[in-house]
Amino acid sequence: MPFKTLVWLGDSLDRVREFSGDTRKEIGFELWEIQQGKSPSDWKPMSPVGPGVRELRVHSEKAYRIIYVATLPEAVYVLHAFEKQSRRAPKPDVELARNRFRALIQERGRR
């Protein structure tokens, strides 16, 4: 499988840049693995966001989540990134990722 480009949607890159250095390193490594077609060490499907969307789970001093889609042939798209503070992903974060996924699919359909 060829190495895929990483595309950050919305403010997802800015949000990751706000995380601690160790957390950013872990996220960078996991995304690099995903770009190569491998599965990250800790993830779960995010079907409420869209088909093929996954949640990368990173645990350092806190819990962090990266919502992404890697099933599209041209790139790995990072839809959203956030610090998780409760057992369930907050509705606003899920909704934001869902809206970005829908916009991505619509944009791809126009090409």
Residue frames relative to the residue before (quaternion, step in Angstrom):
aa qw qx qy qz dx dy dz
M 1.0000 0.0000 0.0000 0.0000 0.00 0.00 0.00
P 0.4316 -0.7128 0.4845 0.2662 3.61 -0.84 0.92
F 0.5872 -0.5667 0.4598 0.3501 3.51 -1.29 0.54
K 0.2543 -0.7910 0.5419 0.1262 3.60 -0.74 1.05
T 0.5278 -0.5995 0.5095 0.3200 3.52 -1.23 0.62
L 0.3124 -0.7211 0.5859 0.1978 3.57 -1.17 0.62
V 0.0702 -0.7981 0.5983 -0.0070 3.57 -0.74 1.10
W 0.2173 -0.7734 0.5881 0.0939 3.56 -0.76 1.13
L 0.1897 -0.7927 0.5721 0.0915 3.59 -0.74 1.05
G 0.8315 0.1569 -0.1356 0.5154 3.54 -1.14 0.72
D 0.7563 -0.3514 0.2859 0.4720 3.55 -0.99 -0.90
S 0.2823 0.8078 -0.4886 0.1705 3.60 1.21 0.31
L 0.6570 0.4926 -0.3249 0.4692 3.63 0.93 -0.76
D 0.6363 0.5242 -0.3294 0.4602 3.59 0.96 -0.82
R 0.6453 0.5225 -0.3213 0.4555 3.57 0.99 -0.80
V 0.6531 0.5004 -0.3174 0.4715 3.59 0.94 -0.86
R 0.6326 0.5466 -0.3327 0.4362 3.58 1.00 -0.75
E 0.6343 0.5287 -0.3240 0.4618 3.61 1.21 -0.41
F 0.5620 0.5989 -0.3893 0.4171 3.61 1.23 -0.30
S 0.6473 -0.5178 0.3829 0.4079 3.60 -1.25 0.34
G 0.6803 -0.5160 0.3486 0.3865 3.56 -1.26 0.46
D 0.6636 0.4973 -0.3085 0.4660 3.60 0.93 -0.87
T 0.6404 0.5170 -0.3200 0.4692 3.56 1.01 -0.79
R 0.6509 0.5112 -0.3179 0.4624 3.60 0.93 -0.86
K 0.6286 0.5296 -0.3359 0.4599 3.60 1.01 -0.77
E 0.6624 0.5004 -0.3020 0.4686 3.58 0.91 -0.91
I 0.6514 0.5020 -0.3122 0.4756 3.59 0.93 -0.88
G 0.6483 0.5280 -0.3179 0.4471 3.58 0.94 -0.87
F 0.6565 0.5022 -0.3107 0.4693 3.57 0.95 -0.87
E 0.6721 0.5016 -0.2992 0.4550 3.58 0.87 -0.97
L 0.6633 0.4881 -0.3123 0.4736 3.61 0.94 -0.81
W 0.6052 0.5467 -0.3470 0.4631 3.59 1.08 -0.68
E 0.6311 0.5197 -0.3168 0.4809 3.58 1.02 -0.81
I 0.6517 0.5142 -0.3052 0.4667 3.57 0.95 -0.92
Q 0.6347 0.5377 -0.3266 0.4488 3.60 0.97 -0.83
Q 0.6890 0.4624 -0.2711 0.4879 3.59 1.15 -0.58
G 0.5929 -0.5996 0.3530 0.4054 3.58 1.29 0.05
K 0.5356 0.6117 -0.4078 0.4156 3.58 1.27 0.20
S 0.4815 -0.6333 0.5109 0.3256 3.55 -1.27 0.32
P 0.4835 -0.6474 0.4923 0.3236 3.59 -1.04 0.67
S 0.6656 -0.5395 0.3465 0.3819 3.56 -1.26 0.36
D 0.8053 0.0712 -0.0190 0.5882 3.63 1.06 -0.61
W 0.2557 0.7591 -0.5555 0.2233 3.57 -0.46 1.19
K 0.0800 -0.7582 0.6386 0.1045 3.51 -1.36 0.16
P 0.5617 -0.5934 0.4413 0.3709 3.59 -1.16 0.49
M 0.1930 -0.7617 0.6084 0.1110 3.55 -1.16 0.69
S 0.0461 -0.8531 0.5197 -0.0034 3.57 0.64 1.14
P 0.5931 0.5547 -0.4058 0.4193 3.68 1.01 -0.43
V 0.6396 0.5077 -0.3260 0.4763 3.60 1.21 -0.47
G 0.7063 -0.3848 0.2766 0.5259 3.58 0.92 -0.91
P 0.6504 -0.5225 0.3694 0.4093 3.57 -1.24 0.32
G 0.8177 0.2353 -0.1952 0.4877 3.56 -0.92 0.94
V 0.5355 0.6202 -0.4090 0.4017 3.59 1.27 -0.07
R 0.1035 -0.7952 0.5972 0.0173 3.55 -1.02 0.94
E 0.3099 -0.7049 0.6057 0.2005 3.50 -1.36 0.39
L 0.2377 -0.7387 0.6183 0.1248 3.57 -0.69 1.15
R 0.1579 -0.8004 0.5754 0.0584 3.56 -0.78 1.06
V 0.0342 -0.7938 0.6061 -0.0370 3.56 -0.68 1.16
H 0.1038 -0.7907 0.6030 0.0178 3.54 -0.80 1.08
S 0.1077 0.7375 -0.6611 0.0863 3.54 -0.73 1.09
E 0.8092 -0.0916 0.0806 0.5748 3.61 -0.60 -1.00
K 0.7534 0.1423 -0.0874 0.6360 3.56 1.32 -0.45
A 0.5161 -0.6081 0.4889 0.3533 3.57 -1.30 -0.07
Y 0.0678 -0.7991 0.5973 -0.0075 3.56 -0.85 1.03
R 0.1511 -0.7861 0.5959 0.0643 3.53 -1.15 0.68
I 0.1011 -0.7408 0.6626 0.0454 3.51 -1.15 0.85
I 0.1526 -0.7790 0.6030 0.0796 3.59 -0.64 1.08
Y 0.0858 0.8167 -0.5539 0.1372 3.55 -0.65 1.16
V 0.2008 -0.7290 0.6317 0.1708 3.52 -1.37 0.20
A 0.0883 -0.8160 0.5713 -0.0002 3.56 -0.78 1.09
T 0.5205 0.6767 -0.3940 0.3404 3.59 1.26 0.01
L 0.5654 0.5738 -0.3992 0.4378 3.60 1.21 -0.22
P 0.5521 -0.6895 0.3536 0.3076 3.61 -0.84 0.90
E 0.7247 0.4991 -0.2568 0.3998 3.60 0.99 -0.72
A 0.8303 -0.0142 0.0683 0.5529 3.63 1.03 -0.59
V 0.3867 -0.6076 0.6180 0.3152 3.49 -1.47 0.05
Y 0.1543 -0.8032 0.5730 0.0520 3.57 -0.67 1.12
V 0.2171 -0.7382 0.6257 0.1284 3.57 -0.83 1.04
L 0.2592 -0.8109 0.5141 0.1046 3.54 -0.46 1.27
H 0.8006 -0.1083 0.1379 0.5729 3.57 0.96 -0.88
A 0.0885 -0.7676 0.6326 0.0532 3.57 -1.24 0.53
F 0.1429 0.7974 -0.5749 0.1148 3.57 -0.95 0.84
E 0.4680 -0.6117 0.5542 0.3157 3.50 -1.37 0.30
K 0.2919 -0.7702 0.5445 0.1585 3.55 -0.74 1.05
Q 0.1056 -0.8308 0.5462 0.0171 3.56 -0.81 1.02
S 0.7505 0.2566 -0.1917 0.5780 3.58 1.27 0.08
R 0.7076 -0.4652 0.3104 0.4318 3.60 -1.26 0.15
R 0.7618 0.3005 -0.1707 0.5479 3.59 0.99 -0.77
A 0.5438 -0.5798 0.4810 0.3697 3.55 -1.17 0.57
P 0.4932 -0.6775 0.4525 0.3048 3.61 -0.78 0.95
K 0.5969 -0.6111 0.3947 0.3385 3.57 -0.99 0.88
P 0.6545 0.5066 -0.3500 0.4387 3.65 0.85 -0.77
D 0.6488 0.5105 -0.3236 0.4622 3.61 1.03 -0.70
V 0.6457 0.5018 -0.3135 0.4827 3.59 0.99 -0.83
E 0.6642 0.5083 -0.3032 0.4566 3.58 0.93 -0.89
L 0.6324 0.5233 -0.3295 0.4665 3.60 0.99 -0.80
A 0.6588 0.4928 -0.3060 0.4790 3.60 0.92 -0.89
R 0.6381 0.5260 -0.3244 0.4593 3.60 0.98 -0.83
N 0.6661 0.4984 -0.3077 0.4619 3.60 0.91 -0.86
R 0.6563 0.4951 -0.3124 0.4760 3.59 0.99 -0.79
F 0.6274 0.5237 -0.3379 0.4669 3.60 1.04 -0.73
R 0.6580 0.5072 -0.3101 0.4622 3.59 0.90 -0.89
A 0.6493 0.5087 -0.3119 0.4716 3.58 0.97 -0.85
L 0.6298 0.5344 -0.3259 0.4599 3.58 1.01 -0.80
I 0.6744 0.4882 -0.2937 0.4698 3.59 0.86 -0.94
Q 0.6455 0.5099 -0.3220 0.4687 3.60 0.98 -0.79
E 0.6518 0.5151 -0.3068 0.4644 3.59 0.96 -0.88
R 0.6504 0.5068 -0.3135 0.4710 3.58 0.95 -0.83
G 0.6462 0.5359 -0.3154 0.4425 3.60 1.08 -0.73
R 0.6491 0.5253 -0.3116 0.4535 3.60 1.18 -0.51
R 0.6040 0.5914 -0.3538 0.4004 3.59 1.19 -0.42
